[in-house]
Amino acid sequence: MRHSSAALIVAAALLAPGAIQARTAPAVAVAADETLESQVFPLLTMLRSAEGWAAALRSDPILRRLAADRAQRVPAGACTPTPRCLVDPWDWTAADIRTVDTQLRLLIRNPDLARALATRLIRPSGKFGRYAALSDADLVAAAWASTAAALNHIIAVYAKGEPPLYPKIDAIIFNAASPEFAEALSAHGAAIMAQQRANDLFFDTSQRYAVGLLRMNERTDAGRYLPVLGGENESATRRVARTDWKAAPYTALLVFGHGPEDPVSRTGVMGHIRLEIAADLYKRGVAPFLIVSGGNVHPNRTPFNEAVEMKRILIGDYGIPADRILIEPHARHTTTNLRNCARLLIAAGFPVDREALVVSDPRTIDYIGSDVMAQRNLREMGVQPGKLVPGPDRFSLRFTPDPIAFQVEAAGDPLDP
């Protein structure tokens, strides 16, 4: 069922009447309407849906002028040197970003607008949790700076061909120097400009351009398997709400995928080993649920999703009921395996005062629990998604999720922000 993107569901509300009322994270809310755009650019979705903001943005003369100036930069025909002349005009310049920053700060002085955007949407979403201690004006400004960086990053990687953080699995799929790609970029720009509408907000054309680049490059991973708590996860989410958490020492077993490097295999060898360990622990009653985490990662542009394939194996090979397995189908790295599992634990209503258990092979467990991993978390995501401590054996780590895990970092990875 589709709902307005403005509608928010507090994670605690997922607990059905009569369920064991373990402590949840009431400060974190989950958007009911999840799309590729809302996942990668949550601030823009909020600006469009927050009461009063669309009208305020449309009536702002400086933002209207900025949008017109940016449109004028886009070449109407051939230009040189291609393809850069086709792409560079779409960048958000430092001056553009400052202009928007200034106008957002002016608008949010209005108490009604501040409540509608900052109080009711940005803060409860947790998507900019790193800036939660800031004033409303500074919070919105930080969220805008992050969003502009994400727009520019997508253009740099998927139009200009600059390398992303992990080029082996995330890079542009075209030869950026080829005449054919320049022709595609010209057609893309023309198509986007033709879609302009009288009621557009200052960012709409730019967002369409960036999302179009992701689609052209078949890099729409962030928009797959949504809504997260529906589809493959709907039956398990319902069972979570009815669970007696006192019956097992841990809330869930978290299993991270290990994709193969050949195009035929659906799960890497270490993935099979991790599933064997986790299935045994589940059958011993260590936890009532399993969360399997991994996206469409290895080999590059594989059609197989790690989480989906792991769930299939757990059901088919180990006889584990489908409603005891949740998939986290977006993570592309060990860092985001942990972060996305933290998000899912909180969003699905697992108790946050109880630990989950990360389950893997001993070498990977050593790495996940290391200072190297902790520093990588900060470097690539800007947050530590929860607390890790040694588990009961060499195959596990105890994990307590932190709501800061909802922080969005699309400028680092628009495929899994």
N, C-alpha and C positions, 0 to 999 in steps of 0.2 A: 504494500500500500504506500502511495506517495503522500507526503505531507509538505507543508510550506517549509522552505529552508530556514525560516525564522523560528520554527518550532523546535524547542529543546526538551529533551527528556533527561531528567536527572538520573544518574546511574542507580541511586538508591531506590527509585520508583520501580525498577525492574523486579524487585522482590515482591512476590505475590503475597496477599494476605495469608497469615498463618505460617509463613516461612520462618525459619530461624532468623532472628533479626541480628545478625552479626554486623559489626561496624563497617559501613561502606564509606565512600568518599563523596559526600554531598556537594562539595565545591566543584566537582567536575560534571559537565553535562555533555551529552552526545547529540549531534544534529540528527534529526530524524530523516531528512532528505539529503542523501550523500551522492554527490556527483564528482566527476573528474575535476570540474572547476572548483567545487567547494573544498575538495581535498587539497588541491595544490594552492589555491588562492582563497583561503577562508575569510580574510579580511574583506575582499571584494564582495563575496557573497553576503557578508554581514552589512556592509555599507548599502547594498541594494535592498536588503530586507528590513533593516532597523527603521522603526517608525520615524518618519520625518526626514530621514537622511537623503533619500533619493531626490525629493523635492528641493532640499537645501543645496545639494550638489548641483542640480540642474540650474538653479537660479543664481549660482555664484558666478559673477562675470569673469573673474580671473580664471577659474577652472574652465569655463566655456572658451575663453580666449586661448588657454593652453591647449585644449583639445583641438581647436581650429589650427593653431600654429603647428602642432604635431602632424596633423593631416596634410598640411601644405608641404611638409618636408618629404613626403612619400612621392617618388617620381611617378608621373603618369604614363611614361613610356620608357624607351631605351635610355640607358645611362652608362657611364663609365666611372671607375673600373668595375665591371661586374665580377662577382656577385655582391661585393661589399656595398656598392652604391644602392643596391636594392634593400639591403638589410640594415645598415647603420642608421637610417632615419627612424627605425622602429625602437631603437634604444631609448631608455629613459636616461637623459643626461643629468648631471649633478644639479644643474639649474632647474630642470623639470621637477626633480625629486624635492628640491627645496621649496619650490612654489606650492606643490601639493601639501608638504609638511606645514607650511605657514597657514594655508587655508583650512586644513583640518583642525589645527590648533585654535583658529578663530571660531570655527563652527562649534567645537565642543565646549566652548564657554557657555553655550546655551544649556541650562540644566536639564531641560527635557531631552535634548539631543544626547547629552552625556549619559543620562540614564538609559536611553534606548539602545545606545551602541556599547558603551563601556560596561555599564552595570548589568544589563540584561543579556548581552551576547558575548562580548570579548572575554570578560573575566570568567563567567561560568563555563565557557567552552574549554578553557585550559590551553587553547592552541597558542597562546602567547604567554604562557606561565612564567617564562624567564623574566618577564617585565612586570609581574604582578604587583611588586612593591612600588611601582611608579605612579605618579598622578595620572588621572585620566588622559590629560593632554599628552604627556610623555609616553604613556602606554600606546595610544593610537599612533603617535609619531613613530615609535619603534616598530609597531606592526606594519606601518606603511613602508618604512625603510626596508624591512625584511621582504615585503611583497615586491617592491620595485627591484630588489636584488634578484628575486626569483624570476621575474619577467626577463631581466637582462641575461640571467644565466641560461635560460631556455633558448634565447636568441643566439647567444654566443656558441652554445654547444650544437644546437639542432638546425641552425641556419648558417653560421660562420664556420662550423666544423672544429671549434676549439675543443680540446680534450676535457671530459668530465673527470671527476675524482677517480672513477674506475672505468677507463676507456674500453677495456676488454669486453665488458658486458653492457655498458650504458651509452656508448658513443653514437654519433650520427651514423645512419646506415647508407648515406650517399657519399660520393666523391664530391666534396664541396667545391672543387676547382673545375668541375666538368661543365661544359656549356648546357648540357641537359638539365643539370640542377639549377643553373641560373635561370633557365626558362621556367622551371617549376616554381622557383621563388617569385619570379615576376608574375606568374599566373596567380599564385597564392596571395600576394599583396593586392593585386587587382580585385580578386574575389572578396577579400576582407574589406577593402574600401567600399565596394559595392553594397556591403551589408550594413553600412552605417544607417542609423535610424534617428529620427528627430528626438526621441526620448532617451537616447544613449547617455550614460554617465561618462565622466572624463576618461575612465579606464576601459570601457567596454571594447573598443576597437583593438586596443593593445592586448587585452585578454584573449580575444578571438584569434588574433595573430599567433600568440604563444601557444594556445591550445591546438591550433591548426598545425603548428610545427610538430608538436608531440604526435598528433595523429598521422602526419605525413611520414614520420620516422617510426611508426608503429611502437611508440613508447607511452602508451596510455595505461600502463600497469596500475597507477594509482586509482584509476576509475573502475577497475574490475572487482568482481565479487562484492558489490555493494547492494544493499546496506550490510555492514559488517555483522550485525546481529540477526540478519535474516538469512534466507537461502540455506546454505550448508549448515549454518549455526543456529537456525531457528529452534529446532527441537532441543538441542543441548542447552540453549539459553533458557528455555522454559523449565528444563529440569534443574538448572542452577537455582532458580527461584524457589524450588521445592526441597532443596537439599538440607539434610541435617549435618552440619559441618562438624559436629562432635564425634562422628562415626569414624573418622580417619585422621591421621596426624597432619596431613597436608591437603591443601585445597585442590591442587592440580599438578600434573606432571608436564613440564614444558620440554618439548622435543624440537630441536632445530634441524632443519633439513641439510642435506649434503648432496648437492646436485652433481650428476655425472658430467663428464666432458665429451661424451659421445652422443649423437643425435637420436639413438635408438632407446637406450636405457632411460627409465623414468625416475629412478632413484639411485643415487650413488651408493657405493658399498658401505661407507660409514653410516649412511642413512638407515640401511637395513640393520646394522648392528645397534644403533641407537634405539630403533623401534623395538628390537628384541628385548633390550634392557627395560625399556619403558613398559612394554606389555606385561613383562613378568612382575614388575612392581605394582602395576594396576591390579593384576589378579591376586596379589598378596594383600590388597586393601590399603595400600599406602596413600592413595588419593582417589577420589570418586570421579575425576575427570582427567582427560589428556588434552593439551593444547599443542597442536603441531604447527610449526612456523616455517614459512619459506615461500618465495614467489616464483615467477617464471624467470630463472636466472641462468643456470648452466645447462648446456652450452648457450652461447649468446643467441637470444631470440627463440629459445626453446618453446614449443607449444605446451610442454608439461609443467604443471604447477607443483612445486615441492609439497606444499601442505595438502593439496587435494590428493596427490599420490600417496602420501603417508597415511591419510585417513583411509583410503581404499585398502591399503595393505593391512592396517590395524583391524579393519572389519573383516576382510576376506581371509587373511592368514591367521589372525589371532582371535577372531570371534568376539571382538569388543563391540558393544552396541553403538550404533551411530550417534545416539543422543548422549553419549558419554565423551564425545570427541568434538572439540571446537577447532576450526581451522583459522590460522592467521596467514592469509595468502599473499602478503605484500612484501615481506622482508627480503632484502637482497644481500644483507651482510649480517655477521654475527651481532654487530651493534644493534641493528634494527630488529633482529630476532628478539632480543631482550626487551627493547623499547616497545615494540608492537605487542608483545605478550603482556607487558605491564598495562598497556592501554586496554587490551581485551579483557584482562582480569577485572579491571575497574569498571569498564563499560558494561560488562555482562553481569555485574552484581556479585562477584566473588567477594568474600569478606577481606578487607584490607588489614585486619588485625591478625590474620593467619598467614602462614608462609606457604608458598608454592615450592615445588622442587624442580630445578633445572636438571635434566637427565641427559647424559651424553657419554661418549667414550672418555677414558681417563685423561688423555692428552688434551682434548678440547675442554674438559672441565678445568684443568689447570690454567688454560689460557683465559677462559671466561672469568675466572676468579682472580686474574692477575692485575697488577698495576698497569701493565701495558694495555690491557683491554679498557681499564678505567680511563686512562688518558686518551685512548682512541675514541671512547664515548664522548668526551668533552670536545675533542678536536672536530669530530664529524657531525655530532648532533647538538652539541652545546649543553647537554644535560647528562646526569646519571639517572637512569630510569627507575632506580630502586636500590634496595640494599641487598648485597650478596654476602653470605657467610658460608663457611664449609658445611657440607651436607653430612649425612650419617655414614657415607661410604665414599670411595674414590670415583664413583660414577655420578655424583650429584653435588649440587649447591643449593642451599636454602635461599629463597628469594622473596622479598617483600616489595611490591610495586609502589611507586611514588607517582602522584598525579602530575608531577612535572613532565612525565613521559608524553603528555599530550602536546607538548611544544612542537610546532610545525617548523621544519627547516627545508622549505622547498628550494631555497637558493643553493643548498648543498646537494639535494637529490629530489628532483621533481617527479621521479618514478615511484618514490616512496617517502613522501614528506612527513 
